[in-house]
């Protein structure tokens, strides 16, 4: 009966089999995504790499799912060589399926750092520029994180207007509205969360209080600004058109 050594532990192997099957049968965990016991192994995902000590004393990193057991074989399932091979395999998989949670979850389980999540942002800075130059708030900035540039919020400055989400060319900045609350996000990082105000005429939720206050402050010097009403754009236009129409009616 063949005997192999795994991480210093001797194991007896029954019949011709693959190393991955022996490891699993003995409760030794090795990551894999492409393996299934009902199918022939393919070695596609390359996650099940182990370090095998050769007869010359040198070692090689090989895929355990397609590696057949040989008597006297010495195997290491951990160590720098194995970690390098796994890390390379995880990153290759991530390039093909960047949004697959299972890849990141499995990598975290085995202590492999895959870096920050892809966020769809092309670093065009449109959101930063429109918030600063047009809206006049400056609630976003570019920041270095792990030697990469990221668009990030400046705490407390967002007014919830949604202009950054509307102008983003890739949808990396998004706006969500639920239960009367508007949330602006990039990745899963909240830029701002605001309660929406109701239109006094139609009752529609249409804007955040911070946005309305910001508009009032910017319009304050205008001599025609008098009484303020919470009207959505549709109702504001409707009432404006009525006022214009009534002003054109000549008295008899």
JOJOMO-V335027 format. One record per pair of residues at least 6 apart in sequence whose C-alpha atoms are under 8 Angstrom apart, sorted by sequence separation. I is the first residue (numbers start at 1). J is the second residue. D is the distance in Angstrom with one decimal. If there is no record, write none. Layout:
I_J_D + I_J_D
This chain:
4_10_5.7 + 5_11_6.1 + 23_29_7.0 + 24_30_7.9 + 35_41_6.0 + 53_59_4.2 + 54_60_7.3 + 94_100_7.6 + 107_113_7.0 + 131_137_5.7 + 132_138_4.1 + 143_149_5.4 + 144_150_6.2 + 165_171_7.0 + 176_182_5.7 + 177_183_6.3 + 184_190_6.1 + 185_191_5.2 + 198_204_5.3 + 199_205_6.3 + 219_225_7.3 + 3_10_6.7 + 4_11_5.4 + 23_30_7.7 + 34_41_7.9 + 35_42_7.4 + 52_59_5.4 + 53_60_6.6 + 107_114_7.4 + 131_138_5.2 + 132_139_7.4 + 142_149_6.2 + 143_150_5.3 + 165_172_7.8 + 175_182_6.9 + 176_183_5.2 + 183_190_7.1 + 184_191_5.3 + 185_192_7.1 + 198_205_4.4 + 199_206_6.8 + 3_11_5.6 + 4_12_6.6 + 34_42_7.4 + 35_43_7.7 + 51_59_6.4 + 52_60_5.4 + 131_139_6.5 + 142_150_5.5 + 143_151_6.3 + 165_173_4.8 + 166_174_7.9 + 175_183_5.7 + 176_184_6.5 + 183_191_7.6 + 184_192_5.3 + 197_205_5.5 + 198_206_6.3 + 3_12_4.5 + 4_13_7.4 + 13_22_7.1 + 34_43_7.1 + 51_60_5.6 + 52_61_6.2 + 94_103_6.9 + 129_138_8.0 + 131_140_7.2 + 142_151_4.6 + 143_152_6.6 + 164_173_6.7 + 165_174_4.9 + 175_184_4.6 + 183_192_5.8 + 184_193_6.4 + 196_205_5.7 + 197_206_6.2 + 198_207_7.7 + 2_12_5.9 + 3_13_5.9 + 20_30_7.7 + 34_44_6.1 + 51_61_4.4 + 52_62_6.9 + 93_103_7.5 + 104_114_7.2 + 128_138_6.9 + 141_151_5.7 + 142_152_6.1 + 165_175_6.0 + 174_184_5.8 + 175_185_6.5 + 183_193_4.3 + 196_206_6.3 + 197_207_5.5 + 1_12_6.6 + 2_13_5.3 + 34_45_5.7 + 50_61_5.5 + 51_62_6.3 + 128_139_7.5 + 140_151_6.7 + 141_152_5.6 + 173_184_7.2 + 174_185_5.4 + 182_193_5.7 + 183_194_6.5 + 196_207_5.3 + 197_208_5.7 + 1_13_6.3 + 2_14_7.1 + 33_45_6.2 + 49_61_6.2 + 50_62_5.6 + 128_140_5.2 + 140_152_5.7 + 141_153_6.4 + 173_185_5.7 + 174_186_6.4 + 181_193_6.9 + 182_194_5.3 + 196_208_4.6 + 197_209_6.4 + 1_14_6.3 + 2_15_7.9 + 32_45_6.9 + 49_62_5.3 + 50_63_6.2 + 90_103_6.9 + 127_140_7.4 + 128_141_6.0 + 140_153_4.5 + 141_154_6.9 + 162_175_6.5 + 173_186_4.5 + 181_194_5.5 + 182_195_6.3 + 195_208_6.0 + 196_209_6.9 + 1_15_7.5 + 32_46_7.5 + 33_47_7.4 + 49_63_4.3 + 50_64_6.2 + 128_142_7.9 + 139_153_5.8 + 140_154_5.6 + 172_186_5.8 + 173_187_7.3 + 181_195_4.4 + 182_196_6.6 + 194_208_6.1 + 195_209_7.4 + 32_47_5.2 + 48_63_5.5 + 49_64_5.8 + 139_154_5.1 + 172_187_6.6 + 180_195_5.9 + 181_196_5.7 + 194_209_7.8 + 31_47_5.7 + 32_48_5.4 + 47_63_7.7 + 48_64_5.7 + 139_155_7.5 + 180_196_5.5 + 30_47_7.9 + 31_48_5.4 + 46_63_6.4 + 48_65_6.7 + 90_107_6.9 + 125_142_7.9 + 139_156_7.9 + 30_48_5.7 + 139_157_4.9 + 54_73_7.8 + 99_118_7.7 + 138_157_7.2 + 139_158_5.2 + 165_184_7.4 + 43_63_6.5 + 53_73_7.3 + 54_74_7.8 + 61_81_6.9 + 87_107_8.0 + 98_118_6.9 + 137_157_6.8 + 52_73_7.4 + 53_74_5.5 + 61_82_6.8 + 137_158_7.3 + 43_65_6.3 + 52_74_5.9 + 53_75_6.3 + 137_159_7.8 + 160_182_7.0 + 162_184_6.9 + 42_65_7.6 + 43_66_6.3 + 52_75_4.7 + 91_114_6.7 + 128_151_7.8 + 160_183_7.4 + 41_65_5.9 + 42_66_6.9 + 51_75_5.7 + 52_76_6.4 + 61_85_7.4 + 90_114_7.6 + 160_184_6.8 + 41_66_6.0 + 50_75_6.8 + 51_76_5.0 + 87_112_6.0 + 180_205_7.0 + 207_232_7.7 + 50_76_5.9 + 51_77_6.4 + 86_112_7.7 + 87_113_7.7 + 123_149_7.7 + 125_151_7.7 + 182_208_7.8 + 206_232_5.9 + 50_77_5.0 + 51_78_7.8 + 87_114_7.7 + 123_150_7.4 + 20_48_7.6 + 49_77_7.7 + 50_78_7.4 + 123_151_7.3 + 135_163_8.0 + 204_232_7.3 + 83_112_7.5 + 200_229_7.3 + 35_65_7.2 + 51_81_6.9 + 200_230_5.5 + 201_231_6.5 + 51_82_6.1 + 199_230_5.3 + 200_231_5.8 + 50_82_5.7 + 131_163_7.3 + 160_192_6.2 + 198_230_7.1 + 199_231_4.7 + 49_82_6.2 + 130_163_7.4 + 131_164_6.7 + 158_191_6.5 + 159_192_7.2 + 160_193_7.0 + 197_230_7.8 + 198_231_7.9 + 199_232_5.3 + 202_235_7.3 + 130_164_6.9 + 152_186_7.6 + 158_192_5.3 + 160_194_6.3 + 198_232_8.0 + 201_235_6.8 + 151_186_7.8 + 157_192_8.0 + 159_194_7.8 + 49_85_6.5 + 127_163_7.6 + 128_164_7.5 + 155_191_7.5 + 156_192_7.5 + 49_86_6.6 + 127_164_4.5 + 152_189_7.9 + 153_190_7.6 + 154_191_7.6 + 47_85_7.6 + 48_86_7.5 + 126_164_7.6 + 127_165_7.4 + 153_191_5.1 + 47_86_5.3 + 152_191_7.6 + 46_86_7.4 + 127_167_6.6 + 126_167_6.9 + 127_168_6.3 + 47_89_5.7 + 126_168_6.7 + 46_89_5.6 + 47_90_7.0 + 20_64_4.8 + 21_65_7.3 + 45_89_6.8 + 19_64_5.1 + 20_65_4.9 + 18_64_6.9 + 19_65_6.3 + 20_66_7.9 + 161_207_7.2 + 18_65_6.1 + 19_66_7.6 + 20_67_7.8 + 30_77_7.3 + 160_207_7.8 + 161_208_7.1 + 18_66_6.2 + 19_67_5.7 + 45_93_7.2 + 122_170_7.7 + 160_208_6.1 + 18_67_5.5 + 19_68_5.9 + 121_170_6.8 + 159_208_7.1 + 18_68_4.3 + 19_69_5.5 + 120_170_6.5 + 121_171_8.0 + 159_209_7.9 + 160_210_7.1 + 161_211_5.9 + 17_68_5.8 + 18_69_5.6 + 120_171_7.3 + 121_172_5.3 + 140_191_8.0 + 159_210_4.9 + 160_211_6.3 + 16_68_7.3 + 17_69_6.0 + 120_172_5.2 + 139_191_7.9 + 159_211_5.0 + 16_69_6.8 + 119_172_6.2 + 159_214_7.7 + 13_69_8.0 + 4_69_7.8 + 4_70_7.4 + 3_70_7.9 + 4_71_6.0 + 5_72_7.1 + 7_74_7.9 + 119_186_7.6 + 2_70_6.8 + 3_71_5.3 + 4_72_5.0 + 5_73_6.2 + 6_74_6.1 + 7_75_6.2 + 119_187_5.4 + 2_71_4.5 + 3_72_5.7 + 4_73_4.8 + 5_74_4.7 + 6_75_4.7 + 7_76_4.9 + 2_72_7.2 + 3_73_7.5 + 4_74_5.9 + 5_75_6.0 + 6_76_5.8 + 7_77_6.6 + 4_75_7.7 + 6_77_7.3 + 7_78_7.8 + 31_106_7.2 + 31_110_7.8
